[in-house]
């Protein structure tokens, strides 16, 4: 019952944070400087205030007593909301390229912090004593990783849309003979190359992480195969022991029957001996009978 209660509690907590992560960005106030870095900072402050309101007091009533688990959940939610706010800023960014570069740098930093928190959460899950608790936390870790991959995909799409928008505006300015815009376009290409390089590095990091997960899965499969062989060998030994026990039982039954036969023969021999003695006594003592 305790394990079932824990599973239900953790499921409710996961659903709660999923609702918060999907609804809270819709209530972040919009303003004329939505696409600027200062707004990203204000969004981060609003997220921290929201976490304080929904902090240890309310979360502790629904989650387990493990403080480290609650802390990691709050940190993961904080960075997830920061990333969503920054992606929305990138969607609404109309230039210049330097501003888009700064936003992408903030997104990279948030992804780095989120990845570290997920790794900490996974470490906590692997240290659980109960297998049921470990499986629940590992499933939550997988859910956080899927959410991070989804955010990365949305980030790439937002970057592409923002770059296309900036390029379109630069082309329009070029048609109107704006020489300054031409120089800005050159800077935009350089920034685009830098951003592409950063995204490539991020994808390589994800690829390495996936390779590590595959290696861990292979090691787990090898361990399971070894355990299966051990169980099979033990089963064969049990079968051999069962045959030996059955053979011993048959021998004991045979010896019991032999013992009964020997007792009967001894009784018949004794009866014959007594009869013979009585016969001899009768002939010697009572010859006239």
Protein Blocks (a to p, Z undefined) as FASTA:
>chain_A
ZZmmmmmmmmmmmmmmmmmmmmmmmmpccdfklmpmklmmmmmmmmmmmmmmmmmklmmm
mmcfblklmmmmmmmmmmmmmmmmmmmmmmmpgbdfklmmmmmmmmmmmmmmmmmmmmmm
mmmmmmpmblklmmmmmmmmmmmmmmmmmmmmmmmmmmmmmmmmmmmmmmmmmmnopakl
mmmmmmmmmmmmmmmmmmmmmmmmmmmmmmmmmmmmmmmmmmmmmmmmmmmmmmmmmmmm
mmmmmmmmmmmmmmmmmmmmmmmmmmmmmmmmmmmmmmmmmmmmmmmZZ
